[in-house]
Structure formats: structure tokens, C-alpha cells
């Protein structure tokens, strides 16, 4: 019975809590979101018209450009080259691991 009372109490407290509201945001002349009160910010509630907003938004290409594909190929090549140059390590030999605290404990 006590867990049920605790669950109802917790639910009631969470449901009766006031909502937290965020600070207002402003936009600049280009329609980007910006902090209110700094130079270049328009008044609270101002926004670009739909026609101006759609004219300023440029559609991105559907496929990556040749330059982007070349960059990706180079990055992947460097990654695989570094992986190939790493030493073999499977952890089965004692020499694979670094020296541990109890390895040379001859002070007893």
C-alpha cells in the first residue's frame, strides 16, 4: 500500500508543478534566431514573411559534390592507414599489458 501512495503522491506533485517557460527569442534581418537585446536583433515577435524566408533559403543539393566525395575518400584512407599501422594486440600474452602494481612488489 505504501508504494502505491508514494507513486500517487509523486504523480500528483509532478502533474501540479508549474510549467517552465523559456526566454523569448528574436530574429535578425536575415531570419536567423538571435539573442534578444544585442545589436542586429529585431523586436520580440518579429519574423520574416513566408515569401522572404523561402527566397533566402537555398535548397541543398540532393547528392554530395565531387569535392565532398574526394574529401571523404581521403579521410577514410587516412583512417584505415592508421589502423593498419597499429601494432598487433590480442592481450593473450603477459607482455602485451603494461606493468601492473603488484608485478614487482618485493618489499614484503
C-alpha positions in Angstrom: 0.0 0.0 0.0 2.8 2.4 0.8 4.4 2.1 -2.7 1.1 3.0 -4.2 0.7 6.0 -2.0 4.2 7.1 -2.9 3.5 6.7 -6.6 0.3 8.7 -6.4 2.0 11.4 -4.4 4.9 11.6 -6.9 2.5 11.7 -9.8 0.3 14.4 -8.2 3.4 16.6 -7.4 4.7 16.2 -11.0 1.4 17.0 -12.6 0.7 20.0 -10.4 4.1 21.6 -11.0 4.1 24.9 -12.9 5.3 24.9 -16.5 8.7 26.4 -17.1 8.7 29.0 -19.9 11.8 29.8 -22.0 13.0 33.3 -22.6 11.8 34.9 -25.8 13.9 34.7 -28.9 14.4 37.3 -31.5 15.4 37.1 -35.2 17.9 39.2 -37.2 17.1 40.8 -40.6 18.0 37.5 -42.4 15.5 35.5 -40.3 18.2 33.7 -38.2 17.4 33.2 -34.5 19.5 35.5 -32.3 19.6 36.6 -28.7 17.3 39.5 -27.9 18.9 42.8 -26.9 22.1 42.6 -28.9 22.9 44.7 -32.0 21.1 43.4 -35.1 18.2 41.8 -33.2 14.7 42.7 -34.3 11.9 43.2 -31.8 10.4 40.3 -29.9 7.8 38.6 -32.1 9.1 40.0 -35.4 9.7 37.4 -38.2 10.3 37.4 -41.9 7.3 36.9 -44.2 7.0 33.5 -45.8 7.9 34.8 -49.2 11.2 36.4 -48.0 12.0 33.4 -45.9 11.6 31.0 -48.8 13.6 33.3 -51.1 16.5 33.4 -48.6 16.6 29.6 -48.0 18.6 27.9 -50.7 17.9 24.3 -51.3 20.8 21.9 -50.7 21.9 19.6 -53.5 20.5 16.1 -53.3 23.9 14.4 -53.8 27.3 15.3 -52.4 29.7 17.1 -54.8 32.8 15.6 -56.2 34.9 17.6 -53.8 33.0 16.3 -50.8 33.4 12.7 -52.1 37.1 13.2 -52.6 37.5 14.6 -49.0 35.5 11.7 -47.6 37.7 9.2 -49.5 40.9 10.9 -48.2 39.7 10.9 -44.6 38.7 7.2 -44.8 42.0 6.4 -46.4 44.0 8.1 -43.6 41.8 6.3 -41.0 42.4 2.9 -42.5 46.1 3.6 -42.9 46.5 4.5 -39.3 44.6 1.4 -38.3 46.8 -0.8 -40.5 50.0 0.7 -38.9 48.9 -0.1 -35.4 50.7 -3.0 -33.7 49.1 -6.4 -33.2 47.5 -6.7 -29.8 45.2 -9.5 -28.7 46.0 -9.3 -24.9 46.8 -13.0 -24.5 50.5 -12.6 -23.6 51.7 -11.1 -20.4 54.0 -8.7 -22.3 51.0 -7.2 -24.1 50.0 -5.4 -21.0 51.8 -2.7 -19.2 53.4 -3.2 -15.8 50.8 -3.5 -13.0 51.0 -2.5 -9.4 51.6 -6.0 -8.0 54.1 -7.1 -10.7 57.3 -6.1 -8.8 56.1 -5.9 -5.2 59.3 -7.3 -3.4 59.0 -5.0 -0.4 57.4 -7.7 1.8 
